[in-house]
Each structure stands twice: as C-alpha cells, then as structure tokens.
Amino acid sequence: MNAHLEPTPSPLALARSEILDLKPYEHASWEPALERLHANELPWRLAGDATAAGLNRYPEPQPRALVERLASLYGVSPAEVLIGRGSDEAIDLVTRAFCRAGEDSVIVCPPTFGMYAVAARIQGAEVVRVPLDAERGFALDERAILEQSARGVKLVYVCSPNNPTGNLASEPVLLHLAEALAGRALLVVDEAYLEFSGAPSLARHVATHPHLVVVRTLSKAHGLAGARCGVLIAVPEIVALLRKIIPPYALTQPTIETVLAALEPGRLEEARGRVALIRAERERLRDALSGCAGVVRVLPSVANFLLVEFRDASAAFARARAVGLLVRDVRSQPGLGRHLRITVGTPEQNARLVAGLARGPA
C-alpha cells in the first residue's frame, strides 16, 4: 500500500451537524438483575401475555442478544449492527441523519424501490434520478452516478438484487462507487433479496469501506415481514450516530423473542430450505410464463419475484385476479409500461397463475 495515500475521510464529516451535536433521549437504564421501579411501568402482566419478558415492561433497546445473533448471521461485528423496524426504518434514519432539508440530495436509480425517494422527500432532500441502463440488463450507470454526485448528493441508494427488475448489481462496480464517493457521499446498498441470489453480501467490506452502508431485512427469506425487523450494517461511527435518532424502544418484545427464535440453528436450516424451494420454483415459473401466448418476455431474476412484460398488462392483471391472485402493477415506473411484478408463490399458486394467464391472450 502506498504510504503517501491520503487517509479516507470520516463518513461522519457528511452528517448533519445538529445530529452530531444532538444529545440523545436517555431511556430507562437496562439492568435486568434488579426489580424495576424506575420506568413508570405497570408491575403486573396482562392476562394472556405469553412473552418471556412481559409486555408490561419496556423492551431492551437494541437488545444485546439479538444484535450479537444478527452480527453472526451477517458476518460482521456487533458494533456494526443497528436493528430497526424493517429496512424502511434504516432508510429513513440514514436519510434524516445525513440530508439537510432544502440543501442536500440523494441519488436513486429507477426503476427501483420507492422508499428511497419517499424518505428523501419527507426529509426535504432533492431526489436525483439516474436510471438503470435497460439495454444492459438494467445495470447501474456508474459514470452518470459519479457525475451527478457532484450536485450536493449525500446518499446514493442502490437496491441489489433490484426491486422490481430482479438483477444483481456488479460487486466490483459497487465497491468502486463506494471508494469514489468517499468524502462526498455514502453508498447505501439494500440487500433485501440477497438470500435468493446465492451471492455474498457486501457487508464483509464495510470495515474497509467506511462510506458503504448495507441494509438487510428478515422480511423476505426468513418469513418475518409481519415482525418488522431490519438491520443496518455500517462502521461503528455511523451506527452510533444513528442510535441517537432511532426511537428508544424501536423493537417490540414479541418481535425480539420471535426473531431470536427464528435465528436458532434449526430454524435457519428451515429458512435455507424454503429459499432453495423458491429458487427452484422461480425457474419453473419463468419457464412456464415464457410459454404463455401473451407474454413478451420474462426478465432474468435472482430475487423471489419475476418482472414480466405482457402485450396487454391490464388484461394479464385482471386474469390473475380472476383466479384469486394479486400481482404488482409496476407500469407507473419508468420503462415498465407493460410490466407486472410477480412474486414466486407456492407450487399450487404458481400453477394457478399460469393456468389463469393461459385462458386467453394477454
């Protein structure tokens, strides 16, 4: 390594000064060995409360056991983990911490997940759109991202695998972006669907790329969408900053206990089996849909969904509903005027969908 290289600037230099100076709310101290008379809680459980800790008590903020279990799952240190209510909260927190209203911008790469732009608009940040390159399989336009990042951009959001196109972004491109953006912006990579791809996570590079933030969720592969548990992985400085602004009791006690149980070795093995089944069904469904008369093309996908172009997307949408299935209409997104996004379901659901679409031209 060249000893004359300038050290990488701290990512906290990009954060809002008022967040850096903020004194966080001081929640009731967590000392489970003592009986609690310090948090103004009711001392009795409610009838039917089956939780281990009791719903009459506030849950542990950033519960240590869960942080450690998730750090082990994702191959990072506990200091690099922040747990929130799904990946949506992680997106909201990082946007609020780094974007000044009316001054800063975020880059999004449509067609993509809509929460990045929503979080920016709520914060009063400008949204700069750098479309994916459809002719290259909806690949990132790295040059355009770097050109646009000079416009007061603080965050660059990338979804990989991307929702709704289902493709994985190039890891070398993402790492180069994180390096090129250092000192200018954070690269936030949303890996909500990564388990279905079989690809390794960028989280292993966070320690050496301090301007890289990775977002994970247990909603998809682990079947916990209703529990609302997501993870932000970043260098400890960023995690500590975001802990200042996350609500003190972001996770409910039922969520904590449910997720801890889901991360036991046997349950993780079950999750891997379900992911393998979805991947196999994804390919079977892709082949079957490709043979339907009204289908123009089925895009390659490494996620748990398929993006499908129809000759008549309205008719295809109606036929899916007619057999009791709801698919996602994504025609409002740029370049997807004839497309529907279809989540891979059970073998029975997938067969019913194909049969419904085959009843007439779509």
C-alpha positions in Angstrom: 0.0 0.0 0.0 1.3 3.5 -0.9 2.2 5.3 2.4 1.6 8.6 0.7 -2.1 8.0 0.1 -4.4 10.4 1.9 -6.4 8.7 4.7 -10.0 8.1 4.0 -12.1 10.9 5.4 -14.6 10.0 8.2 -18.1 9.4 6.9 -19.3 11.5 9.9 -18.0 14.6 8.1 -21.0 14.2 5.8 -23.6 14.0 8.6 -25.8 16.9 9.7 -24.0 19.0 12.3 -27.1 19.2 14.5 -27.3 15.4 14.6 -23.6 15.1 15.5 -24.3 17.6 18.4 -27.5 16.0 19.5 -27.8 14.7 23.0 -30.0 11.6 22.6 -33.0 10.8 24.7 -32.0 8.9 27.9 -34.2 5.8 28.2 -34.6 3.9 31.4 -31.5 2.0 32.2 -31.4 -1.7 31.4 -30.5 -3.7 34.5 -32.5 -7.0 34.3 -31.0 -8.3 37.6 -32.9 -5.7 39.5 -36.6 -5.3 40.0 -37.9 -2.3 38.0 -39.3 0.7 39.8 -37.7 3.3 37.5 -39.6 3.3 34.2 -43.2 4.0 35.4 -44.4 0.6 34.2 -47.3 -1.4 35.5 -46.0 -4.1 37.8 -48.4 -6.8 36.7 -48.6 -8.8 33.4 -51.8 -8.7 31.5 -53.9 -11.9 31.2 -52.8 -13.9 28.1 -49.3 -12.3 28.0 -47.2 -15.3 26.8 -43.9 -13.4 26.3 -40.8 -14.3 28.3 -40.1 -10.8 29.5 -43.6 -9.4 29.9 -45.4 -6.8 27.8 -45.9 -4.6 30.8 -42.2 -3.9 30.7 -40.3 -1.8 28.1 -38.1 -4.0 25.9 -34.4 -3.7 25.9 -33.2 -1.0 23.4 -31.0 -2.6 20.8 -31.2 -6.0 22.6 -27.7 -7.3 23.0 -28.5 -11.0 22.4 -30.3 -10.1 19.1 -27.5 -7.7 18.0 -25.0 -10.5 18.5 -27.1 -13.1 16.8 -27.6 -10.9 13.7 -24.0 -9.9 13.6 -23.1 -13.6 13.5 -25.7 -14.2 10.8 -24.3 -11.4 8.6 -20.6 -12.0 9.4 -19.9 -8.6 10.9 -19.1 -7.2 14.4 -21.9 -6.3 16.8 -20.7 -2.7 16.8 -21.5 -2.6 13.0 -25.2 -3.5 13.6 -28.2 -1.4 14.2 -31.6 -3.1 14.4 -34.8 -1.3 13.3 -38.4 -1.8 12.2 -37.7 -3.3 8.9 -35.3 -1.9 6.3 -37.7 1.0 5.9 -36.6 2.4 9.2 -32.9 2.1 8.3 -33.6 4.0 5.1 -35.4 6.7 7.0 -32.7 7.0 9.7 -29.8 7.4 7.4 -31.6 9.9 5.2 -32.5 12.0 8.3 -29.0 11.9 9.7 -27.2 12.9 6.5 -29.5 15.1 4.5 -30.2 18.7 5.3 -33.7 19.8 4.3 -33.6 22.1 1.2 -29.9 21.6 0.7 -28.8 18.0 0.2 -29.8 15.4 -2.4 -30.0 11.6 -2.8 -29.5 9.6 -5.9 -31.9 6.8 -6.8 -31.7 4.5 -9.8 -35.1 3.8 -11.3 -36.9 1.6 -11.8 -36.3 0.7 -8.1 -37.8 0.5 -4.6 -39.9 3.6 -3.9 -39.0 4.2 -0.3 -35.6 5.8 -1.0 -37.3 8.7 -2.8 -40.1 8.9 -0.2 -37.7 9.1 2.7 -35.8 11.9 0.9 -38.9 13.9 0.1 -40.1 13.6 3.7 -36.7 15.0 4.9 -36.9 17.8 2.3 -34.0 16.5 0.2 -33.9 16.6 -3.5 -34.2 13.3 -5.4 -31.7 12.9 -8.4 -32.7 10.1 -10.7 -30.0 8.2 -12.6 -32.0 5.5 -14.5 -30.7 2.0 -14.8 -29.5 1.0 -18.2 -32.2 -1.2 -19.7 -30.1 -2.2 -22.7 -27.5 -3.7 -20.4 -30.0 -5.6 -18.3 -30.9 -2.7 -16.0 -27.2 -2.3 -14.9 -26.1 0.7 -12.9 -24.8 3.7 -14.9 -21.7 4.2 -12.9 -20.4 7.2 -14.8 -23.7 9.1 -14.6 -23.9 8.4 -10.8 -20.4 9.8 -10.3 -21.2 12.8 -12.5 -24.5 13.6 -10.6 -22.9 13.0 -7.2 -21.2 16.4 -7.5 -24.6 18.1 -7.0 -24.7 18.2 -3.2 -25.6 14.5 -3.1 -25.1 12.9 0.3 -26.5 9.4 -0.3 -26.6 7.0 -3.3 -29.2 4.3 -3.0 -28.8 1.0 -4.8 -31.0 -2.0 -4.5 -29.2 -5.3 -5.2 -30.9 -7.5 -6.2 -33.0 -4.7 -7.6 -36.8 -4.4 -7.0 -38.6 -4.7 -9.4 -36.1 -5.8 -12.1 -34.6 -8.7 -10.1 -30.9 -8.3 -11.2 -27.8 -8.2 -9.0 -25.5 -5.1 -9.2 -21.9 -5.8 -10.0 -19.9 -6.1 -6.8 -16.7 -4.5 -8.4 -18.8 -1.6 -9.6 -20.4 -1.1 -6.2 -17.0 -1.2 -4.4 -15.5 1.3 -6.9 -18.5 3.6 -6.3 -18.0 3.4 -2.5 -14.3 4.3 -3.0 -15.0 7.1 -5.5 -17.8 8.6 -3.3 -15.6 8.6 -0.1 -15.7 12.1 1.4 -18.6 13.1 -0.9 -21.5 10.7 -0.2 -22.4 7.4 1.3 -23.3 4.4 -0.8 -26.3 2.6 0.7 -26.9 -0.9 -0.7 -30.2 -2.5 0.0 -29.8 -6.3 0.0 -33.4 -7.2 0.9 -33.5 -10.1 -1.6 -29.9 -11.2 -1.4 -30.5 -14.7 0.1 -32.4 -15.7 -3.1 -29.4 -14.9 -5.3 -26.8 -17.0 -3.5 -24.3 -14.1 -3.8 -22.2 -12.9 -0.9 -23.1 -9.8 1.0 -21.2 -6.5 0.7 -21.4 -6.3 4.4 -18.0 -8.0 4.6 -16.5 -4.9 3.0 -17.9 -2.3 5.4 -14.9 -2.3 7.7 -12.6 -1.4 4.8 -15.1 0.9 3.0 -16.4 3.3 5.7 -18.6 5.1 3.2 -20.5 1.9 2.5 -23.8 1.1 4.3 -25.6 -2.2 3.8 -29.3 -2.8 4.6 -30.7 -6.2 5.3 -34.1 -7.5 6.3 -35.7 -10.6 7.8 -38.9 -9.9 6.0 -38.2 -11.9 2.9 -36.1 -15.0 3.2 -36.8 -15.5 6.9 -40.6 -15.1 6.5 -40.8 -12.3 9.1 -42.4 -9.5 7.2 -45.1 -9.0 9.9 -42.5 -8.9 12.7 -40.8 -5.8 11.2 -37.1 -6.4 11.8 -34.4 -4.9 9.6 -30.7 -4.4 10.0 -28.3 -1.6 9.0 -24.7 -2.5 8.8 -22.1 0.2 8.8 -18.9 1.3 10.5 -19.4 1.8 14.3 -19.3 5.6 13.9 -22.3 5.6 11.7 -24.2 3.0 13.9 -23.5 5.2 17.0 -24.7 8.3 15.2 -28.0 6.6 14.1 -28.6 5.2 17.6 -29.0 8.9 18.6 -32.1 9.3 16.5 -33.8 5.9 16.5 -36.7 5.7 18.9 -35.5 4.2 22.2 -37.8 1.2 22.0 -37.9 0.6 18.3 -38.5 -3.2 18.6 -41.4 -4.7 20.4 -40.8 -7.6 22.9 -42.8 -10.1 20.7 -40.6 -9.1 17.8 -37.4 -9.6 19.8 -38.4 -13.0 21.0 -39.8 -14.1 17.6 -36.6 -13.1 15.8 -34.3 -14.7 18.3 -36.3 -18.0 17.9 -36.1 -17.7 14.1 -32.3 -17.4 14.3 -31.8 -20.7 16.1 -29.8 -23.2 14.0 -32.7 -25.4 13.2 -34.9 -22.6 12.1 -32.1 -21.1 10.0 -31.8 -24.5 8.2 -35.6 -24.4 7.6 -35.2 -20.9 6.1 -32.4 -22.1 3.8 -34.7 -24.9 2.6 -37.5 -22.5 1.8 -35.1 -20.3 -0.1 -34.0 -23.3 -2.2 -37.6 -24.1 -2.9 -38.4 -20.6 -4.0 -35.3 -20.5 -6.3 -36.4 -23.8 -7.9 -40.0 -22.5 -8.3 -38.7 -19.2 -9.7 -37.1 -21.0 -12.6 -40.1 -23.3 -13.2 -42.4 -20.3 -13.1 -40.1 -18.4 -15.5 -40.2 -21.2 -18.0 -43.9 -21.6 -17.8 -44.6 -17.9 -18.1 -42.2 -17.7 -21.1 -44.5 -20.1 -22.9 -47.7 -18.1 -22.3 -49.1 -16.5 -25.5 -49.5 -13.1 -24.1 -46.0 -12.8 -22.5 -43.4 -10.7 -24.4 -40.5 -11.6 -22.1 -39.7 -12.7 -18.6 -36.7 -10.9 -17.3 -33.9 -12.9 -15.6 -34.2 -12.6 -11.8 -32.1 -13.7 -8.8 -34.7 -12.5 -6.3 -38.0 -14.1 -5.2 -40.0 -12.4 -7.9 -40.1 -12.1 -11.7 -40.6 -9.0 -13.8 -42.8 -9.9 -16.8 -43.6 -7.8 -19.9 -47.1 -8.5 -21.4 -48.7 -7.5 -24.7 -51.6 -6.3 -22.5 -50.7 -5.9 -18.9 -54.2 -4.8 -17.9 -55.7 -8.0 -19.2 -53.0 -10.1 -17.5 -53.6 -8.3 -14.2 -57.3 -9.0 -14.5 -56.8 -12.6 -15.3 -54.6 -13.1 -12.2 -57.3 -11.5 -10.1 -59.9 -13.8 -11.7 -58.1 -16.8 -10.3 -57.7 -15.2 -6.8 -54.1 -13.9 -7.2 -52.9 -10.3 -6.8 -49.7 -9.4 -8.6 -47.9 -6.0 -8.5 -48.7 -3.4 -11.2 -45.4 -1.5 -11.8 -46.4 0.2 -15.1 -46.0 3.6 -13.5 -42.2 3.1 -13.2 -40.0 4.4 -16.0 -39.5 1.9 -18.8 -42.0 -0.6 -17.4 -45.2 0.5 -19.2 -46.3 -3.1 -20.0 -44.8 -4.9 -17.0 -46.1 -6.7 -13.9 -44.0 -7.9 -11.0 -45.0 -11.4 -9.9 -43.8 -12.8 -6.5 -42.9 -16.5 -6.6 -45.6 -18.3 -4.6 -46.3 -21.9 -3.7 -46.2 -24.5 -6.5 -50.0 -24.5 -6.4 -50.3 -20.7 -6.7 -47.7 -20.6 -9.5 -49.6 -23.3 -11.5 -52.9 -21.5 -10.9 -51.4 -18.2 -12.1 -50.0 -19.8 -15.3 -53.4 -21.5 -16.0 -55.2 -18.2 -15.5 -53.0 -16.3 -17.9 -53.3 -19.1 -20.5 -57.1 -18.7 -20.7 -56.8 -16.1 -23.3 -54.4 -13.6 -25.0 -53.0 -11.0 -22.6 
